[in-house]
Amino acid sequence: MRFMIIRKADKKTEARAMPSTELLAAMGQYMEEMGKAGILLGGEGLQPSAQGVRVTFASGKPRVVDGPFAETGELIAGYCLIEVKSKAEAIAWVKRWPVLDGDGNVELEIRPLFEAEDFGAEFTPELREAEDRLRAEIDARR
């Protein structure tokens, strides 16, 4: 099962406060442990919302709004993608999150990714083949 670990934004991340050397080392060690365990698929920190834009669609027409965005608690500061056997295993890994982050006051969210089998019969063999081709092309570019 694949899961996304979402590190919620806070006032410091939105203010572009850079992590300390100690936090960078702790996060690096955490990511390395997940990598060595064979569960880490990817992960990155995100720039503050002031650097981003939101695109909303109404009746098919896009509307672009520049950041920053006020709802700090709803924003994302970073993520990890992991592949583990269960939600319980994902939770166990998240409980090991470096305590230095956010001075020990961090909100993380764990969300499962959809897998092909989750879509049922609507995800036809032809659609599965097309997705597999796309994934292979993306992997070949890395």
N, C-alpha and C positions, 0 to 999 in steps of 0.2 A: 504494500500500500504506500502510495506517495502522499506526503503531507507538506504543506507550506507552513513554516513557522514565521509569523508576522510580528515584527518588533514595532509596536505602536510608537508614534512620534510623541514628543513632549516639548515643553518650552525650550529646553536646551537644544534638542535636535533641530527644532524650527529656527532657533537663533544661530544655527550653524556652528555651535560650539564643537570644536574638534576634540576627539577622544585623547586621553592621556596615553603616553607610551605604555603604561602599565595595563590600561584597558585594551589597547591594540594587541599587546602580547597575550593577554588572557583570552580575547576573542580569537586570535590566531591559533592558540593552543586548543580551544574548544572546537574550532572548525577542523583542525588537524586530527583531533580525536575522532570526530565523525567521519572524516576521510579515511582514516586507518581502519575504522570499523566497517567501511564499505557502504555507508548509508547516505553520504553527502552527495547530492546531485548538483548543487549550486547555491549561491547566496551572495548578496551584496548589500551594502548600505546605500541609501538613497539621499540625494540632495534635498534640502528643505523645499517645502511647497512653493516658496517664493520663486524658485527656479523652474517650476512646472506650469502647466496649463491644464484646464479641464475642458473637455469637449462634450457637450450635451446635445442630444438630438431631440427635436420636437417636430413631429410630422415629417421625419426624414431629413430635416434641415439642420446642419451642424451650427452650434454656437460655441465660440472659443472664449474662455475667460482665463486671464492670466492670474497666477498665484500672487501673493500668498493666500491661503485659505484659512478661515477663522477656526474651524472645528478641529483643533489640535488633536483631541482624543480619537478622532476618526481617521487621522492620517497615518501613513506608514513611513517609518524611518529606515527600514531594512527588512530583509527576508532571508530565509534558508529553505531550500528544497531538500527533503530527505525521503528515503525509501526504507521503510521498516515493515515488520510483520503485523503490527497492530497499532491501534490508537494508544494503548497502554505503553507500548515501547516508545512512541513519539513523546508522550507525556514524560516518561522517564528521562529522555534526552533533554527535554526542555527544562526539567528541574535542575539540570546541571549548568544552566546558563550562567555565565560569569557574573558574580555578585557585584563586581566593580561597575557594571553597566548601570547608568542612572543612579549611582550611589545606592544600589540595592532596591531601587524603586522603579521597576520596569513593568510594563504590561505587554505580555506576549499572547498571541492568539494562534491556535493550531487548527488548520483547516485541511480536510482531505481533498485531494484532487480527483476529478472525475476520471474514471478509467473507461476504456472502450465498452466493456461489458455493462457498464451502468446505463448506457443509452438504449439497450434492448434492440428490438427488431428494426427500429427506425434507423439505426446505424448499420446500413446495408453492407454486404461484403465489398461492393464497389467503393463506398465511402471509406471503409476501413483501409482498403488498398491505397486509395488516394492519400489518406493520412499517413500511412506507413511510408509511401514514397516521399512525401514532404519531410517527414522526420529523418529519413535517410539522407536527403539532400542537405538538410541543416547540419546533421552530424558530420557529413563529408566536408563541410566548409570550416569546421573547427580545427 
